[in-house]
Amino acid sequence: MHGESSVRRPAGYPWHMPAGWWLKNGDYIRYMIREVTAVFAALWVVAFLVQLAGNGRNPAAWAATFRSPGWLVFSIIALAFVLYHAWTAFTATGTLVHLRMGKQVVPSGQLNGVMFVGWAVATIVIGAILLMG
């Protein structure tokens, strides 16, 4: 008996969440889809970094990479997922961020609008630089 505890602990009920808990609510489904899109974005970045290391400054290697149907399909899918991820992040900003200008709170719709305008401007500027340069 030495070293043994004579106090009995109640069995209790272990907490258990069913595997498909998120399938019962449309908001949870959209949230889970959003989280999966980040995985595809990360995979694309890793694949691109591997290509960057492998191709270096060899234009022929880059041309072969960009002409590869697998790379093109994966890039288009990753782009769609990144756009969805960005869209959901920007639309959530008005709910998550309470910005004050003096004593006034900026309405969530205006904050979301500024985010989308900034996104559009950045896209146009980067696109122009890539096309001209």
C-alpha positions in Angstrom: 0.0 0.0 0.0 3.0 2.3 0.3 3.0 4.8 -2.5 -0.5 3.9 -3.7 -3.2 6.4 -3.6 -6.4 5.3 -1.9 -8.4 8.2 -3.3 -10.7 7.1 -6.2 -11.2 9.6 -9.0 -14.6 9.8 -10.7 -14.6 8.3 -14.2 -15.9 11.5 -15.8 -16.9 11.9 -19.4 -14.1 12.6 -21.9 -14.8 15.3 -24.4 -15.3 14.0 -27.9 -15.9 15.9 -31.0 -17.2 13.9 -34.0 -15.1 13.9 -37.1 -17.8 15.5 -39.3 -18.8 18.3 -36.8 -18.1 21.0 -39.4 -20.4 19.4 -42.0 -23.5 20.4 -40.0 -23.3 24.2 -40.5 -22.7 26.0 -43.8 -20.5 28.7 -42.1 -18.3 26.0 -40.7 -18.0 24.3 -44.2 -17.0 27.6 -45.8 -14.5 28.2 -43.0 -12.9 24.7 -43.5 -12.7 25.3 -47.2 -11.0 28.6 -46.6 -8.4 26.9 -44.3 -7.7 24.2 -47.0 -7.1 26.9 -49.6 -4.1 28.1 -47.5 -2.5 24.6 -47.8 -2.7 24.8 -51.6 -1.1 28.3 -51.5 1.7 27.0 -49.4 2.3 24.0 -51.6 2.5 26.3 -54.7 5.0 28.5 -53.0 7.2 25.5 -52.0 7.0 24.1 -55.5 7.9 27.5 -56.9 10.9 27.8 -54.6 12.1 24.4 -55.7 11.7 25.5 -59.3 13.6 28.7 -58.5 16.5 26.8 -57.0 16.5 24.3 -59.8 16.1 26.7 -62.8 18.1 29.6 -61.6 18.8 32.0 -64.5 18.3 29.5 -67.2 15.5 30.8 -69.5 15.1 27.5 -71.3 14.4 25.7 -68.0 11.8 28.4 -67.0 10.1 28.1 -70.4 9.9 24.3 -70.0 8.5 24.7 -66.5 5.8 27.2 -67.5 4.8 25.1 -70.5 4.3 22.0 -68.4 0.6 21.2 -68.3 0.8 19.9 -64.7 2.4 23.2 -63.5 -0.2 25.3 -65.4 -3.1 23.3 -64.0 -1.7 23.4 -60.4 -1.0 27.1 -60.7 -4.5 27.9 -61.9 -6.0 25.9 -59.1 -3.7 27.5 -56.6 -4.6 30.9 -57.9 -8.3 30.3 -57.6 -7.8 29.1 -54.0 -5.6 32.1 -53.1 -8.2 34.5 -54.6 -10.9 32.8 -52.5 -8.7 33.0 -49.4 -8.0 36.7 -50.0 -11.7 37.4 -50.7 -12.8 35.8 -47.5 -10.0 37.6 -45.5 -10.9 41.0 -46.9 -14.7 40.5 -46.3 -14.0 39.4 -42.7 -11.8 42.5 -42.1 -14.8 44.7 -41.5 -16.1 42.4 -38.8 -12.7 41.7 -37.1 -11.2 45.2 -37.2 -12.8 48.2 -35.5 -10.9 51.2 -36.9 -11.5 54.6 -35.4 -10.9 57.9 -37.2 -11.0 60.3 -34.3 -14.2 59.6 -32.4 -15.9 58.0 -35.4 -15.8 54.2 -36.1 -15.2 53.5 -39.8 -18.1 51.4 -41.1 -17.2 47.8 -42.0 -18.4 48.3 -45.6 -16.0 51.2 -46.1 -13.1 49.3 -44.6 -13.8 46.3 -46.8 -14.1 48.6 -49.8 -10.7 50.2 -49.1 -9.2 46.7 -48.8 -10.6 45.7 -52.2 -9.5 48.9 -53.9 -6.0 48.5 -52.5 -6.0 44.9 -53.8 -7.0 46.1 -57.2 -4.5 48.9 -57.3 -1.7 46.6 -56.2 -2.7 44.1 -58.8 -2.7 46.7 -61.6 0.7 48.1 -60.5 2.3 44.7 -60.3 0.8 43.6 -63.6 2.0 46.8 -65.3 5.5 46.3 -63.9 5.6 42.7 -65.1 4.2 43.5 -68.6 6.5 46.5 -69.2 9.6 45.3 -67.6 
